[in-house]
Amino acid sequence: MSQPTLESILQENRLFPPPPAFAQQARITPERYEQLCREAERDPLGFWERLAREELHWFKPWQQVLQWDPPQAQWFVGGQLNLSYNCLDRHLENGRRHKTALIWEGEPGDIRTLTYEQLHQEVCRFANGLKALGIQTGDRVGIYMPMIPEAAMAMLACARIGAAHTVVFGGFSAEALKDRLRDAEAKAVITADGGWRKDAIVPLKPQVDLALAEGVPSVEKVLVVQRTGQAVEMTPGRDIWWHELAPTVSEDCPAQPMDAEAMLFILYTSGTTGKPKGVVHTTGGYNLYAHITCQWIFDLQEEDIYWCTADVGWITGHSYIVYGPLSNGATVFMYEGAPRPSKPDCFWELIARHRISIFYTAPTAIRAFMKSGDALPRQHDLSSLRLLGTVGEPINPEAWIWYHTVIGNERCPIVDTWWQTETGGIMISPLPGVTATKPGSATRPFPGIQADVVDLEGDPAPAGGYLVIRQPWPGMMRTVYKDPQRFRASYWEKIPPKDGQYFYFAGDGAHRDEDGYFWVMGRVDDVISVAGHRLGTMELESALVSHPAVAEAAVVGRPDELKGEAIVAFVILSDGQEGSESLRQELMQHVVTEIGAIARPSEIRFTDALPKTRSGKIMRRLLRNLAAGSGISGDTSTLEDRGVLERLRQEV
Ligand code: 6R9
């Protein structure tokens, strides 16, 4: 494991205090924040216990808040609840029965709206549908869906009957789907004929057929939702249309009381090498953590219309499209498709049409919007927005400022939220009515979270080290499915425990500044060592992106006899820019000016796309293979567009 960045060269000192108009009405004020931090510090377990009692409905109280047998945590031991109850039933009695729960728009422009009462009804019916197929409490169910309301309903229906779901992103290949279904030993798969994405139908059911043809013996039933209407093959006895099953089942389905520690879902996340890890989350702690982070960080107010652009296939979709906002009784907007050449401004149009007030997206999307210029967003009325968020990667200060000025009109606080599939919810983030933000920093830990930056011995290393969490928290993953040893080795033994203190190892490099703000520099394997100087890919990329000709950049190291590693940059130019030798020289000089001579790229390759995961993370591992001229190795199942690799290869 290489050492993370020791010297950060990224200089970003601008400070953005919460806009006064926002701060005045915020849920968490500076006074409240101080109180909460004090409470959490004085009595961490009492803090979580109070929130669990006040914020969630429990069928049965717990006997013990936390049982911590490192690295095994159990929260709210003995307590019983149901996440679907907390997301639906309780809102029928607290005045939100006729409030809009979900507004959905499909890529072709079709719109559906469901009140809490209607969503509750649909979920109950879906849950009974699953029961009719033989699904029972404790079973695992695969979900391979487009971004349609039924994706959320399927998740909630599983939670309602106590079956654990494993959502597999609809863009993943049949191969990736097969691996995940096999590992989870799923008893059924919920899918759709297809979905709309970027002006085309993405076939889903045929991928399920392919995956199952390779043998996933545990799968007995496939429930198919009709979305696109294209012809699909149905295997008699195994495959059932939802629209045929639905009328035969009742819409009365009480929520099954579940143990707080009952498995809620498995979500697979790619490791650096080898097969994906099945991250396990359980019911009580996850519900509380998704709920309270969503409420405080997004400052959820009754009238908000909240849009998180993620897909339900990744953790952000789980915690901040479905469970967090619905548990709070919010109005969630959900969109089926993605920005595309025929409608590059569709996001801005949607914000204007649906009067979105909270908008949560990824840096990669922001950079793409930035690339297509200010004119598109300026054509739309974005005045409904009051809060912006980002997640998934460090955000380059350049992109942050663009988001702040062009999208937020300098009115909206930005919450840059650091967290992981493993953490269940946001761990480091501004609170929008409290925290003065700095572009590129996720700022401070959430109240009750003890984050730190340490070296491999566990000693504080604020100037540059590994991001760790020092205490268990309710939303933490419980294990790697069927592989507790991998759980221990990947997260709890990288930094050995010291004096009874365990360190959750996040795998990210970070540093803390003089105000205690965290600057996440990316995965620890994303560090380049040039002649002994450690450079974070993030700072190199930010330097490149700060040049007006550059839309996006990815930087990797290539083994170099003299320097240890040489810097290779893959660069996407802004619209209208031509890649030339003189521009290449100019960019190299620009990085030298921004960072220093040590950072001069040895090579700059112009490209039209970068290999990314479906959740928008650049797969630098593959770029490293390309830069080194070696073959592609390791798992590529999470790649969004396989064509990109081919094109990159040919460009060399
Ligand atoms: C939620 C999510 C987790 C990894 C994480 C880190 C990166 C996420 C970030 C961020 C800097 C942020 N990451 N948010 N880095 N600033 N605000 O993305 O989960 O898909 O599991 O990825 O993403 O490297 O370790 P997941």
Residues whose N, C-alpha, C, O or C-beta is under 5 A from the ligand:
A	BS01	6R9	T390 V391 G392 E393 P394 D416 T417 W418 W419 Q420 T421 E422 A442 A506 D508 V520 G522 R523
